Amino acid sequence: MNDKKKVVVKLESYMKLKDISKQNLAKKWKKSEAYIYRRFSGEVEFSLTDIEDIFSILQLSKDEACDIFFN
């Protein structure tokens, strides 16, 4: 499994724990579903701004965010 896929799998796991779907994430993030799906499909990489926004929306700890995006 490549690194991009690992990030997506971990992120989806945390979203499931927080009971947030991609559609809910899009609403809370004020982004289109297409924007979300492009990132989750690996078509577009997550930017640092994306990571900060997701960190805030999912209320992740610093350790959780590092586990997802930087391990």
HTML snippet that shows the backbone in 3Dmol.js (N, CA, C, O; Angstrom):
<script src="https://3Dmol.org/build/3Dmol-min.js"></script>
<div id="view" style="width:600px;height:400px;position:relative"></div>
<script>
const pdb = `
ATOM      1  N   MET A   1       0.864  -1.181   0.000  1.00  0.00           N
ATOM      2  CA  MET A   1       0.000   0.000   0.000  1.00  0.00           C
ATOM      3  C   MET A   1       0.905   1.238   0.000  1.00  0.00           C
ATOM      4  O   MET A   1       1.836   1.332   0.800  1.00  0.00           O
ATOM      5  N   ASN A   2       0.625   2.179  -0.899  1.00  0.00           N
ATOM      6  CA  ASN A   2       1.459   3.375  -0.965  1.00  0.00           C
ATOM      7  C   ASN A   2       1.085   4.360   0.150  1.00  0.00           C
ATOM      8  O   ASN A   2       0.075   4.195   0.835  1.00  0.00           O
ATOM      9  N   ASP A   3       1.925   5.383   0.312  1.00  0.00           N
ATOM     10  CA  ASP A   3       1.741   6.339   1.412  1.00  0.00           C
ATOM     11  C   ASP A   3       0.437   7.122   1.315  1.00  0.00           C
ATOM     12  O   ASP A   3      -0.211   7.377   2.331  1.00  0.00           O
ATOM     13  N   LYS A   4       0.049   7.506   0.100  1.00  0.00           N
ATOM     14  CA  LYS A   4      -1.206   8.253  -0.073  1.00  0.00           C
ATOM     15  C   LYS A   4      -2.399   7.416   0.391  1.00  0.00           C
ATOM     16  O   LYS A   4      -3.301   7.916   1.063  1.00  0.00           O
ATOM     17  N   LYS A   5      -2.387   6.157   0.026  1.00  0.00           N
ATOM     18  CA  LYS A   5      -3.472   5.252   0.396  1.00  0.00           C
ATOM     19  C   LYS A   5      -3.512   5.055   1.919  1.00  0.00           C
ATOM     20  O   LYS A   5      -4.588   5.001   2.515  1.00  0.00           O
ATOM     21  N   LYS A   6      -2.334   4.950   2.539  1.00  0.00           N
ATOM     22  CA  LYS A   6      -2.264   4.795   3.995  1.00  0.00           C
ATOM     23  C   LYS A   6      -2.886   5.999   4.703  1.00  0.00           C
ATOM     24  O   LYS A   6      -3.612   5.839   5.684  1.00  0.00           O
ATOM     25  N   VAL A   7      -2.601   7.198   4.206  1.00  0.00           N
ATOM     26  CA  VAL A   7      -3.167   8.420   4.792  1.00  0.00           C
ATOM     27  C   VAL A   7      -4.689   8.371   4.699  1.00  0.00           C
ATOM     28  O   VAL A   7      -5.382   8.659   5.676  1.00  0.00           O
ATOM     29  N   VAL A   8      -5.203   8.014   3.543  1.00  0.00           N
ATOM     30  CA  VAL A   8      -6.650   7.971   3.336  1.00  0.00           C
ATOM     31  C   VAL A   8      -7.292   6.919   4.239  1.00  0.00           C
ATOM     32  O   VAL A   8      -8.335   7.177   4.840  1.00  0.00           O
ATOM     33  N   VAL A   9      -6.690   5.752   4.339  1.00  0.00           N
ATOM     34  CA  VAL A   9      -7.242   4.685   5.181  1.00  0.00           C
ATOM     35  C   VAL A   9      -7.280   5.131   6.641  1.00  0.00           C
ATOM     36  O   VAL A   9      -8.287   4.942   7.323  1.00  0.00           O
ATOM     37  N   LYS A  10      -6.191   5.721   7.118  1.00  0.00           N
ATOM     38  CA  LYS A  10      -6.156   6.198   8.506  1.00  0.00           C
ATOM     39  C   LYS A  10      -7.172   7.318   8.724  1.00  0.00           C
ATOM     40  O   LYS A  10      -7.866   7.340   9.741  1.00  0.00           O
ATOM     41  N   LEU A  11      -7.258   8.239   7.779  1.00  0.00           N
ATOM     42  CA  LEU A  11      -8.195   9.348   7.902  1.00  0.00           C
ATOM     43  C   LEU A  11      -9.632   8.842   7.939  1.00  0.00           C
ATOM     44  O   LEU A  11     -10.436   9.296   8.753  1.00  0.00           O
ATOM     45  N   GLU A  12      -9.950   7.907   7.060  1.00  0.00           N
ATOM     46  CA  GLU A  12     -11.304   7.337   7.050  1.00  0.00           C
ATOM     47  C   GLU A  12     -11.604   6.613   8.358  1.00  0.00           C
ATOM     48  O   GLU A  12     -12.744   6.627   8.823  1.00  0.00           O
ATOM     49  N   SER A  13     -10.609   5.990   8.950  1.00  0.00           N
ATOM     50  CA  SER A  13     -10.800   5.315  10.235  1.00  0.00           C
ATOM     51  C   SER A  13     -11.132   6.318  11.337  1.00  0.00           C
ATOM     52  O   SER A  13     -12.041   6.094  12.137  1.00  0.00           O
ATOM     53  N   TYR A  14     -10.397   7.415  11.374  1.00  0.00           N
ATOM     54  CA  TYR A  14     -10.677   8.451  12.371  1.00  0.00           C
ATOM     55  C   TYR A  14     -12.048   9.080  12.131  1.00  0.00           C
ATOM     56  O   TYR A  14     -12.771   9.385  13.080  1.00  0.00           O
ATOM     57  N   MET A  15     -12.400   9.270  10.869  1.00  0.00           N
ATOM     58  CA  MET A  15     -13.725   9.832  10.557  1.00  0.00           C
ATOM     59  C   MET A  15     -14.824   8.895  11.042  1.00  0.00           C
ATOM     60  O   MET A  15     -15.843   9.338  11.573  1.00  0.00           O
ATOM     61  N   LYS A  16     -14.609   7.607  10.855  1.00  0.00           N
ATOM     62  CA  LYS A  16     -15.595   6.624  11.306  1.00  0.00           C
ATOM     63  C   LYS A  16     -15.733   6.673  12.829  1.00  0.00           C
ATOM     64  O   LYS A  16     -16.843   6.613  13.357  1.00  0.00           O
ATOM     65  N   LEU A  17     -14.603   6.781  13.531  1.00  0.00           N
ATOM     66  CA  LEU A  17     -14.630   6.888  14.989  1.00  0.00           C
ATOM     67  C   LEU A  17     -15.391   8.136  15.450  1.00  0.00           C
ATOM     68  O   LEU A  17     -16.089   8.115  16.464  1.00  0.00           O
ATOM     69  N   LYS A  18     -15.241   9.216  14.688  1.00  0.00           N
ATOM     70  CA  LYS A  18     -15.902  10.484  15.025  1.00  0.00           C
ATOM     71  C   LYS A  18     -17.306  10.561  14.434  1.00  0.00           C
ATOM     72  O   LYS A  18     -18.008  11.554  14.626  1.00  0.00           O
ATOM     73  N   ASP A  19     -17.721   9.507  13.708  1.00  0.00           N
ATOM     74  CA  ASP A  19     -19.043   9.434  13.078  1.00  0.00           C
ATOM     75  C   ASP A  19     -19.283  10.594  12.114  1.00  0.00           C
ATOM     76  O   ASP A  19     -20.331  11.238  12.141  1.00  0.00           O
ATOM     77  N   ILE A  20     -18.285  10.845  11.261  1.00  0.00           N
ATOM     78  CA  ILE A  20     -18.383  11.904  10.258  1.00  0.00           C
ATOM     79  C   ILE A  20     -18.180  11.282   8.875  1.00  0.00           C
ATOM     80  O   ILE A  20     -17.135  10.693   8.598  1.00  0.00           O
ATOM     81  N   SER A  21     -19.174  11.416   8.027  1.00  0.00           N
ATOM     82  CA  SER A  21     -19.080  10.907   6.654  1.00  0.00           C
ATOM     83  C   SER A  21     -18.363  11.940   5.776  1.00  0.00           C
ATOM     84  O   SER A  21     -18.125  13.072   6.197  1.00  0.00           O
ATOM     85  N   LYS A  22     -18.030  11.537   4.575  1.00  0.00           N
ATOM     86  CA  LYS A  22     -17.410  12.476   3.637  1.00  0.00           C
ATOM     87  C   LYS A  22     -18.363  13.628   3.323  1.00  0.00           C
ATOM     88  O   LYS A  22     -17.933  14.769   3.152  1.00  0.00           O
ATOM     89  N   GLN A  23     -19.665  13.320   3.249  1.00  0.00           N
ATOM     90  CA  GLN A  23     -20.659  14.360   2.990  1.00  0.00           C
ATOM     91  C   GLN A  23     -20.719  15.358   4.152  1.00  0.00           C
ATOM     92  O   GLN A  23     -20.805  16.566   3.934  1.00  0.00           O
ATOM     93  N   ASN A  24     -20.673  14.846   5.384  1.00  0.00           N
ATOM     94  CA  ASN A  24     -20.667  15.730   6.556  1.00  0.00           C
ATOM     95  C   ASN A  24     -19.385  16.551   6.614  1.00  0.00           C
ATOM     96  O   ASN A  24     -19.405  17.733   6.957  1.00  0.00           O
ATOM     97  N   LEU A  25     -18.283  15.914   6.278  1.00  0.00           N
ATOM     98  CA  LEU A  25     -17.005  16.628   6.243  1.00  0.00           C
ATOM     99  C   LEU A  25     -17.076  17.772   5.240  1.00  0.00           C
ATOM    100  O   LEU A  25     -16.628  18.882   5.530  1.00  0.00           O
ATOM    101  N   ALA A  26     -17.633  17.509   4.070  1.00  0.00           N
ATOM    102  CA  ALA A  26     -17.762  18.553   3.044  1.00  0.00           C
ATOM    103  C   ALA A  26     -18.580  19.727   3.568  1.00  0.00           C
ATOM    104  O   ALA A  26     -18.206  20.880   3.355  1.00  0.00           O
ATOM    105  N   LYS A  27     -19.685  19.454   4.247  1.00  0.00           N
ATOM    106  CA  LYS A  27     -20.534  20.526   4.790  1.00  0.00           C
ATOM    107  C   LYS A  27     -19.795  21.328   5.854  1.00  0.00           C
ATOM    108  O   LYS A  27     -19.798  22.558   5.826  1.00  0.00           O
ATOM    109  N   LYS A  28     -19.163  20.631   6.789  1.00  0.00           N
ATOM    110  CA  LYS A  28     -18.450  21.318   7.866  1.00  0.00           C
ATOM    111  C   LYS A  28     -17.255  22.093   7.340  1.00  0.00           C
ATOM    112  O   LYS A  28     -16.891  23.134   7.888  1.00  0.00           O
ATOM    113  N   TRP A  29     -16.649  21.588   6.284  1.00  0.00           N
ATOM    114  CA  TRP A  29     -15.466  22.184   5.687  1.00  0.00           C
ATOM    115  C   TRP A  29     -15.844  23.284   4.693  1.00  0.00           C
ATOM    116  O   TRP A  29     -14.995  24.064   4.260  1.00  0.00           O
ATOM    117  N   LYS A  30     -17.122  23.333   4.342  1.00  0.00           N
ATOM    118  CA  LYS A  30     -17.640  24.291   3.350  1.00  0.00           C
ATOM    119  C   LYS A  30     -16.939  24.106   2.001  1.00  0.00           C
ATOM    120  O   LYS A  30     -16.574  25.064   1.320  1.00  0.00           O
ATOM    121  N   LYS A  31     -16.769  22.824   1.647  1.00  0.00           N
ATOM    122  CA  LYS A  31     -16.172  22.453   0.360  1.00  0.00           C
ATOM    123  C   LYS A  31     -17.172  21.576  -0.380  1.00  0.00           C
ATOM    124  O   LYS A  31     -18.082  21.009   0.225  1.00  0.00           O
ATOM    125  N   SER A  32     -16.998  21.469  -1.681  1.00  0.00           N
ATOM    126  CA  SER A  32     -17.875  20.596  -2.456  1.00  0.00           C
ATOM    127  C   SER A  32     -17.496  19.140  -2.207  1.00  0.00           C
ATOM    128  O   SER A  32     -16.371  18.840  -1.805  1.00  0.00           O
ATOM    129  N   GLU A  33     -18.440  18.245  -2.448  1.00  0.00           N
ATOM    130  CA  GLU A  33     -18.145  16.817  -2.314  1.00  0.00           C
ATOM    131  C   GLU A  33     -17.068  16.408  -3.313  1.00  0.00           C
ATOM    132  O   GLU A  33     -16.255  15.530  -3.027  1.00  0.00           O
ATOM    133  N   ALA A  34     -17.061  17.037  -4.477  1.00  0.00           N
ATOM    134  CA  ALA A  34     -16.036  16.733  -5.484  1.00  0.00           C
ATOM    135  C   ALA A  34     -14.639  17.062  -4.947  1.00  0.00           C
ATOM    136  O   ALA A  34     -13.684  16.319  -5.177  1.00  0.00           O
ATOM    137  N   TYR A  35     -14.535  18.173  -4.236  1.00  0.00           N
ATOM    138  CA  TYR A  35     -13.261  18.572  -3.618  1.00  0.00           C
ATOM    139  C   TYR A  35     -12.784  17.482  -2.671  1.00  0.00           C
ATOM    140  O   TYR A  35     -11.614  17.098  -2.693  1.00  0.00           O
ATOM    141  N   ILE A  36     -13.692  16.985  -1.839  1.00  0.00           N
ATOM    142  CA  ILE A  36     -13.379  15.937  -0.859  1.00  0.00           C
ATOM    143  C   ILE A  36     -12.973  14.647  -1.586  1.00  0.00           C
ATOM    144  O   ILE A  36     -11.939  14.056  -1.278  1.00  0.00           O
ATOM    145  N   TYR A  37     -13.779  14.225  -2.534  1.00  0.00           N
ATOM    146  CA  TYR A  37     -13.522  12.956  -3.221  1.00  0.00           C
ATOM    147  C   TYR A  37     -12.227  12.973  -4.025  1.00  0.00           C
ATOM    148  O   TYR A  37     -11.561  11.944  -4.139  1.00  0.00           O
ATOM    149  N   ARG A  38     -11.860  14.126  -4.584  1.00  0.00           N
ATOM    150  CA  ARG A  38     -10.591  14.200  -5.319  1.00  0.00           C
ATOM    151  C   ARG A  38      -9.411  13.939  -4.386  1.00  0.00           C
ATOM    152  O   ARG A  38      -8.439  13.291  -4.774  1.00  0.00           O
ATOM    153  N   ARG A  39      -9.498  14.440  -3.170  1.00  0.00           N
ATOM    154  CA  ARG A  39      -8.416  14.228  -2.215  1.00  0.00           C
ATOM    155  C   ARG A  39      -8.398  12.793  -1.691  1.00  0.00           C
ATOM    156  O   ARG A  39      -7.336  12.189  -1.545  1.00  0.00           O
ATOM    157  N   PHE A  40      -9.576  12.261  -1.411  1.00  0.00           N
ATOM    158  CA  PHE A  40      -9.652  10.897  -0.887  1.00  0.00           C
ATOM    159  C   PHE A  40      -9.303   9.855  -1.949  1.00  0.00           C
ATOM    160  O   PHE A  40      -8.867   8.753  -1.614  1.00  0.00           O
ATOM    161  N   SER A  41      -9.487  10.188  -3.207  1.00  0.00           N
ATOM    162  CA  SER A  41      -9.149   9.246  -4.280  1.00  0.00           C
ATOM    163  C   SER A  41      -7.658   9.274  -4.610  1.00  0.00           C
ATOM    164  O   SER A  41      -7.153   8.388  -5.300  1.00  0.00           O
ATOM    165  N   GLY A  42      -6.955  10.300  -4.110  1.00  0.00           N
ATOM    166  CA  GLY A  42      -5.536  10.441  -4.411  1.00  0.00           C
ATOM    167  C   GLY A  42      -5.275  11.238  -5.667  1.00  0.00           C
ATOM    168  O   GLY A  42      -4.125  11.441  -6.057  1.00  0.00           O
ATOM    169  N   GLU A  43      -6.350  11.693  -6.306  1.00  0.00           N
ATOM    170  CA  GLU A  43      -6.218  12.500  -7.526  1.00  0.00           C
ATOM    171  C   GLU A  43      -5.496  13.814  -7.215  1.00  0.00           C
ATOM    172  O   GLU A  43      -4.689  14.293  -8.011  1.00  0.00           O
ATOM    173  N   VAL A  44      -5.797  14.387  -6.046  1.00  0.00           N
ATOM    174  CA  VAL A  44      -5.182  15.628  -5.577  1.00  0.00           C
ATOM    175  C   VAL A  44      -4.657  15.368  -4.173  1.00  0.00           C
ATOM    176  O   VAL A  44      -5.352  14.765  -3.355  1.00  0.00           O
ATOM    177  N   GLU A  45      -3.447  15.813  -3.886  1.00  0.00           N
ATOM    178  CA  GLU A  45      -2.878  15.612  -2.554  1.00  0.00           C
ATOM    179  C   GLU A  45      -3.488  16.595  -1.554  1.00  0.00           C
ATOM    180  O   GLU A  45      -3.935  17.682  -1.921  1.00  0.00           O
ATOM    181  N   PHE A  46      -3.494  16.192  -0.293  1.00  0.00           N
ATOM    182  CA  PHE A  46      -3.931  17.087   0.776  1.00  0.00           C
ATOM    183  C   PHE A  46      -2.877  18.171   0.955  1.00  0.00           C
ATOM    184  O   PHE A  46      -1.690  17.872   1.087  1.00  0.00           O
ATOM    185  N   SER A  47      -3.311  19.433   0.959  1.00  0.00           N
ATOM    186  CA  SER A  47      -2.392  20.544   1.213  1.00  0.00           C
ATOM    187  C   SER A  47      -2.248  20.722   2.727  1.00  0.00           C
ATOM    188  O   SER A  47      -3.003  20.129   3.498  1.00  0.00           O
ATOM    189  N   LEU A  48      -1.291  21.528   3.145  1.00  0.00           N
ATOM    190  CA  LEU A  48      -1.153  21.807   4.578  1.00  0.00           C
ATOM    191  C   LEU A  48      -2.399  22.495   5.124  1.00  0.00           C
ATOM    192  O   LEU A  48      -2.799  22.254   6.263  1.00  0.00           O
ATOM    193  N   THR A  49      -3.008  23.350   4.313  1.00  0.00           N
ATOM    194  CA  THR A  49      -4.253  24.003   4.725  1.00  0.00           C
ATOM    195  C   THR A  49      -5.358  22.970   4.888  1.00  0.00           C
ATOM    196  O   THR A  49      -6.138  23.047   5.838  1.00  0.00           O
ATOM    197  N   ASP A  50      -5.438  22.005   3.976  1.00  0.00           N
ATOM    198  CA  ASP A  50      -6.423  20.926   4.093  1.00  0.00           C
ATOM    199  C   ASP A  50      -6.215  20.174   5.405  1.00  0.00           C
ATOM    200  O   ASP A  50      -7.171  19.893   6.127  1.00  0.00           O
ATOM    201  N   ILE A  51      -4.960  19.853   5.706  1.00  0.00           N
ATOM    202  CA  ILE A  51      -4.642  19.099   6.917  1.00  0.00           C
ATOM    203  C   ILE A  51      -5.043  19.887   8.160  1.00  0.00           C
ATOM    204  O   ILE A  51      -5.622  19.327   9.091  1.00  0.00           O
ATOM    205  N   GLU A  52      -4.739  21.173   8.175  1.00  0.00           N
ATOM    206  CA  GLU A  52      -5.129  22.014   9.316  1.00  0.00           C
ATOM    207  C   GLU A  52      -6.638  22.044   9.481  1.00  0.00           C
ATOM    208  O   GLU A  52      -7.147  21.944  10.597  1.00  0.00           O
ATOM    209  N   ASP A  53      -7.355  22.182   8.374  1.00  0.00           N
ATOM    210  CA  ASP A  53      -8.822  22.237   8.424  1.00  0.00           C
ATOM    211  C   ASP A  53      -9.399  20.916   8.940  1.00  0.00           C
ATOM    212  O   ASP A  53     -10.295  20.917   9.785  1.00  0.00           O
ATOM    213  N   ILE A  54      -8.896  19.811   8.442  1.00  0.00           N
ATOM    214  CA  ILE A  54      -9.383  18.497   8.873  1.00  0.00           C
ATOM    215  C   ILE A  54      -9.069  18.282  10.351  1.00  0.00           C
ATOM    216  O   ILE A  54      -9.903  17.778  11.102  1.00  0.00           O
ATOM    217  N   PHE A  55      -7.865  18.666  10.760  1.00  0.00           N
ATOM    218  CA  PHE A  55      -7.442  18.589  12.155  1.00  0.00           C
ATOM    219  C   PHE A  55      -8.458  19.300  13.053  1.00  0.00           C
ATOM    220  O   PHE A  55      -8.852  18.781  14.097  1.00  0.00           O
ATOM    221  N   SER A  56      -8.865  20.473  12.635  1.00  0.00           N
ATOM    222  CA  SER A  56      -9.816  21.275  13.404  1.00  0.00           C
ATOM    223  C   SER A  56     -11.224  20.675  13.386  1.00  0.00           C
ATOM    224  O   SER A  56     -11.861  20.551  14.431  1.00  0.00           O
ATOM    225  N   ILE A  57     -11.699  20.307  12.214  1.00  0.00           N
ATOM    226  CA  ILE A  57     -13.064  19.766  12.070  1.00  0.00           C
ATOM    227  C   ILE A  57     -13.230  18.477  12.852  1.00  0.00           C
ATOM    228  O   ILE A  57     -14.238  18.293  13.535  1.00  0.00           O
ATOM    229  N   LEU A  58     -12.253  17.578  12.761  1.00  0.00           N
ATOM    230  CA  LEU A  58     -12.350  16.291  13.447  1.00  0.00           C
ATOM    231  C   LEU A  58     -11.912  16.367  14.905  1.00  0.00           C
ATOM    232  O   LEU A  58     -12.014  15.391  15.648  1.00  0.00           O
ATOM    233  N   GLN A  59     -11.420  17.543  15.305  1.00  0.00           N
ATOM    234  CA  GLN A  59     -10.942  17.760  16.677  1.00  0.00           C
ATOM    235  C   GLN A  59      -9.916  16.692  17.059  1.00  0.00           C
ATOM    236  O   GLN A  59     -10.034  16.014  18.081  1.00  0.00           O
ATOM    237  N   LEU A  60      -8.924  16.573  16.212  1.00  0.00           N
ATOM    238  CA  LEU A  60      -7.870  15.591  16.420  1.00  0.00           C
ATOM    239  C   LEU A  60      -6.804  16.154  17.356  1.00  0.00           C
ATOM    240  O   LEU A  60      -6.554  17.359  17.378  1.00  0.00           O
ATOM    241  N   SER A  61      -6.187  15.275  18.117  1.00  0.00           N
ATOM    242  CA  SER A  61      -5.035  15.689  18.908  1.00  0.00           C
ATOM    243  C   SER A  61      -3.845  15.815  17.955  1.00  0.00           C
ATOM    244  O   SER A  61      -3.892  15.338  16.821  1.00  0.00           O
ATOM    245  N   LYS A  62      -2.800  16.450  18.421  1.00  0.00           N
ATOM    246  CA  LYS A  62      -1.593  16.570  17.585  1.00  0.00           C
ATOM    247  C   LYS A  62      -1.031  15.192  17.256  1.00  0.00           C
ATOM    248  O   LYS A  62      -0.572  14.953  16.139  1.00  0.00           O
ATOM    249  N   ASP A  63      -1.070  14.292  18.230  1.00  0.00           N
ATOM    250  CA  ASP A  63      -0.571  12.933  17.995  1.00  0.00           C
ATOM    251  C   ASP A  63      -1.391  12.216  16.930  1.00  0.00           C
ATOM    252  O   ASP A  63      -0.834  11.528  16.075  1.00  0.00           O
ATOM    253  N   GLU A  64      -2.720  12.375  16.978  1.00  0.00           N
ATOM    254  CA  GLU A  64      -3.592  11.741  15.984  1.00  0.00           C
ATOM    255  C   GLU A  64      -3.312  12.302  14.596  1.00  0.00           C
ATOM    256  O   GLU A  64      -3.213  11.552  13.624  1.00  0.00           O
ATOM    257  N   ALA A  65      -3.186  13.622  14.507  1.00  0.00           N
ATOM    258  CA  ALA A  65      -2.916  14.253  13.209  1.00  0.00           C
ATOM    259  C   ALA A  65      -1.566  13.784  12.647  1.00  0.00           C
ATOM    260  O   ALA A  65      -1.451  13.493  11.457  1.00  0.00           O
ATOM    261  N   CYS A  66      -0.567  13.715  13.501  1.00  0.00           N
ATOM    262  CA  CYS A  66       0.752  13.231  13.058  1.00  0.00           C
ATOM    263  C   CYS A  66       0.672  11.777  12.621  1.00  0.00           C
ATOM    264  O   CYS A  66       1.295  11.387  11.633  1.00  0.00           O
ATOM    265  N   ASP A  67      -0.097  10.972  13.358  1.00  0.00           N
ATOM    266  CA  ASP A  67      -0.268   9.566  13.001  1.00  0.00           C
ATOM    267  C   ASP A  67      -0.872   9.423  11.606  1.00  0.00           C
ATOM    268  O   ASP A  67      -0.453   8.568  10.827  1.00  0.00           O
ATOM    269  N   ILE A  68      -1.845  10.255  11.301  1.00  0.00           N
ATOM    270  CA  ILE A  68      -2.518  10.176  10.003  1.00  0.00           C
ATOM    271  C   ILE A  68      -1.633  10.683   8.874  1.00  0.00           C
ATOM    272  O   ILE A  68      -1.398   9.976   7.894  1.00  0.00           O
ATOM    273  N   PHE A  69      -1.150  11.898   9.015  1.00  0.00           N
ATOM    274  CA  PHE A  69      -0.549  12.586   7.876  1.00  0.00           C
ATOM    275  C   PHE A  69       0.977  12.504   7.784  1.00  0.00           C
ATOM    276  O   PHE A  69       1.538  12.728   6.711  1.00  0.00           O
ATOM    277  N   PHE A  70       1.649  12.189   8.880  1.00  0.00           N
ATOM    278  CA  PHE A  70       3.116  12.265   8.851  1.00  0.00           C
ATOM    279  C   PHE A  70       3.819  11.003   9.307  1.00  0.00           C
ATOM    280  O   PHE A  70       5.001  11.053   9.649  1.00  0.00           O
ATOM    281  N   ASN A  71       3.131   9.875   9.322  1.00  0.00           N
ATOM    282  CA  ASN A  71       3.793   8.628   9.700  1.00  0.00           C
ATOM    283  C   ASN A  71       4.033   7.759   8.492  1.00  0.00           C
ATOM    284  O   ASN A  71       4.583   6.665   8.617  1.00  0.00           O
TER     285      ASN A  71
END
`;
const viewer = $3Dmol.createViewer("view");
viewer.addModel(pdb, "pdb");
viewer.setStyle({}, {cartoon: {color: "spectrum"}});
viewer.zoomTo();
viewer.render();
</script>
